[in-house]
Amino acid sequence: MTASCDIRGTTRLVGVIGDPVAHSRSPAMHNAAFRALGLDWCYVPLHVAPHSLEAALRGLVALGFVGANVTIPHKERAATLCDELTPAAEAVGAVNTLAVQEARLAGDNTDVGGLLLTLAEARVELERQEALVLGAGGSARAAVYALAQSGAQVTVANRTLARAEALVRSLQGRVRGRLVAIPLADRPALEASLQRATLLVNTTSVGMEPGPDESPLPVDLPLPPELTVLDLVYAPRQTRLLREAAARGCRTIEGLRVLVYQGALSFECWTGRAAPVEVMMSAAAEA
């Protein structure tokens, strides 16, 4: 399944804005979904450097795009450039989905719903569970909000402690679960969090193609076999973190499923049609 599509004067356009963006599986899965439903739509990758983000978002309106997805590293700044935000996007402070509505940009965050749908599919309980989230960027904000709002107690570990603390402060009082921030380099605190946790979520880009085969955690750090590990990196599908977790008896969940579910929610936002999830899953996997 390819990411290509036929573009005519009647074709409705959506896309994904990121830096980098060449690795994205979103064009393949969305264009497969449009074909499956017989829609004259096309989804294109849009490589946008940080200094050009504001001009690019306004360009969506000028060029007649229906909307776009937003990925690394633009999710947080894009939220500040929208004309309006959904409650989830406002709470998270990051957007991954834009819709052009009467020359205005509306921002949503389907990363929240995509994560929860993936965990529900895997029958992962969140109420009163301990979760460890690696990272403090836009994807981390969505993950922490989703987990803590569902009743989980969440520890946020990041290389820069100040960013993790800022994330915790911004969500404090907006969610049900307890939030704690620790530095990723603090091995005793990290190990203690892992021993308490039933769920580990990596939201960093460590391990993403075409970079080196790295893990966001020290390779010798013990992972309890009762742990469920979800890596939001989906290229490659089996990251080093997932391989090492599986080798230690942990249950693992690929980030590709989160990608597809958040994409399905974006698809439904733009088209008003039910997303063909299995078609999107097959296309993303093949890509």
N, C-alpha and C positions, 0 to 999 in steps of 0.2 A: 504494500500500500504506500503510495507516494504522497508527498505534501502538496503536489501541484493541483491546480484547478484552472478551469477556463474562465477568463474574465471578459465580460462584455459590458456594454454601456448600462445594462440593467442590473449587473451583479452588485450585491450588497457586500461591503468590506468590513472585516474585523481582523485583528492581528494580535501579536504579542510584542511588547516593548521591553527590551532588556539590554544588558551589556555584561557578558556576552549573551548571544541569543541563538547562535548557530546550532547549539546542542538540543534545542527545544523540540520535544515530541508533539507539542500542541498543534502545529499546523497539520501534521499527519492525522491526528485523531479528530480534529474539528472538520477538516475537509472530507474525511471518510463519513462523518455524521451528516454533513450537508448532502453528500451524494446519496446516502442511504434514504434520506427523506425527500430527495428530489428538489432541494432548495438551491436557488441561484445565488449562492453565497460563496465567498472565498476568504480564507484565513491566511494571513501572510506574516512572516517574521520581520520585525522592525528593529534594527540595531541602532540604539540611541545612546550616546555618551551622556554622562551626568549633566554636563554643562548645557546640553541641548534639550533636556527633558521638558521644560516649560513650553518651549516652542513646538516640540513634538506633540504634546497633549493638545495644544490649541490647534495644531495642524489637523488633528483627527476631526475636529469640528469643521474646519475649512474645507477638507477634502471629502466630507460626506460619509465618513466611517460611522458604522452603527455603534462601535465600541472597540474595546481592546482589553487584553490581559496585560498585567504589569508584573515583571519578575525582577530578580536580582540585578542591580542594587537599588531599584527605584521605588519600592513599595511605600516606604515611609514618606518620602518627599512628595510622591504623587498624591498622597492623602491631603497634603497642605495646598495642593493646586486644584483640587476639585471644587466645584460650585456647591455641591451638597454631598453628604455621606449617609449611608445607612447606619442604624444604631450599632451594628457589629463593627463596621469600619471605623466609626467614631471612637468606640471603646478601645479598639485595638490600636488605632493611630496609624494604620497601614491599609492600603488597598491593593487588590490583585485583579480587580475587574472594574472596567469603566464602561459606562453607557452614555451615549450622546442623546440627550433629551431636549429638543427644542433649543439647540445651540448652547446647551449647558452640559457640563460634565458631572455625572453622578458616579460616585465611587462606592464600591461594595467590597466585601472581603469574603470570598467563597472558600478561602483556605480553611476558615473555621468549620464550615459545614463539611468540606471535603475530608478533613481529618476525623471529624466525628462519625461520618458515614463509614469511613474505612475501619475505625475501631469498633463500631457497632457490628459491621459485617464479620469482623474477627471475634466478636463476642467478648471484647475486653471491657471489664467493669471499671468505672472511673470513680464512683461514689466512695469517698473516704479512702481512696487508694493513694499511694505515694508515687509521684512521677518526677523524673529528672529530665530537664530539657537542656540540650546543649545549644548555645548560641543566644544572641540577644537582638537580632535584626528583625526585619519585617515578618519573616516566616515564623520566627520564635514568638513574636508578639501574638500572632494568630493562634499558635499552638498553646501557649500559656493561657490565653483567654479561654480557649475551647475547653481545656482540661480543668482549669480552676472553676469555671462557670458550671461545669458538670459535677463539681464536688470533690475533685482530686486536690491533694496537698502537693504543691509544685515547688521544686527547687530549680532555679535557673543558674546554670554554670556557663561563664563566658570568659574569654581570655582577658578582656577589659572589665574589671569588676564594676566600674562606674556605669557602664552601659547596662549591665544586668540589674544593678540597683535602680537605675532610672526606669527600666521596664517594670520592675516590681512596684515602684512608687506610683507609676502611671495607672496601674491596674488595681492597686490597693483600694478596697471599698467598692469596686465595680464587680467583683467576682465572689463566689461563695467560699472557695478554698483558700487555705493559707499559702502565702508566697514567701520564698526565701531566695536570696541571691548569694552565690559563692564564686570565688575565682576558679577558673578551670585548672590553674596551675597548683591549687591547694590540694595536694594528693590526699591527705587525711580526710578533709571535708568531702572530697569527691568520692572517696571509697566508702565513707560512712553513708553518704546519700544513696550510693548504688546498693548497699546492703539493705537499706530500708525500702528501696523502690521496687514496684512491681512493673513499672513501665519506663522505658528510656526512649526519648525522641531526639534524634539528631536533626537540627534545623540549619546547621552550618553547611557550607559548600565543600568542606574537606572530603576528599574521595571522589569528587566529580571529574568526569572525563573533560578535557584530555590531560588533566593534571596527574601527578604521581599517585601511586597506589597507597594512599595514606588513610589513617583512621583518626577521628577526632579525639579518641581516648588513647592513653598510653597502652601499648600492646600487652604489657604484663599486668594490667589492672584486672583483678578478679571480677568476673561477672557471674552473679548467682544464677543457677539454672532456672529458677522460677521467674526470671525476668523476661518480659516481652520487649523486643527492640524494634523500633520503627525508624528507618532512615529516610528522610525526605529526599535525599539525593536519589535520582532514578536513572542516571546515566553514569556508570553502568547500573544495571538492575541489581546485581549482587555486589554491593560495595564491600570493601575490606571489613568495615564494621559488622555488616550482616554475616559475612563468612565466619569471622572470629566468634561472633555471638552464637551462631549455629553450632560451631565446633565445641562450644562450652555448654551445649544443651539448652540454650535459650530459644524461645519462640521468636521468629523474625517475621517482619512485614515489610514488603517492598514499597518504596516511595511512589512507584508507578501507579499504585491504586489510589493514593491521595491525589496525584496529578489528574487522573481520570475523573474522580468524583468532583473535585473542585472545578474541572473543566466542564463537566456535565451541568453543574449549577450555573456557570457562566453562560453556557449554551442556552439554557432555559431562560435566563435573564434577557438575552438578546433576541431570541426568536419567538419566545412565548410557546414553544413546543417542547414536549417531553423528549429528553435526550436519549438517543439509542446507546445506552451505556456499554453494552457488550460489543457493539461495533467500534466504539471509541477505545475500549480496552484492547481489542485485537489489533487495531491500527497502531496504537501507542506501543504495544509489545513488539510488533513487526518492525516499527521504525527504530 
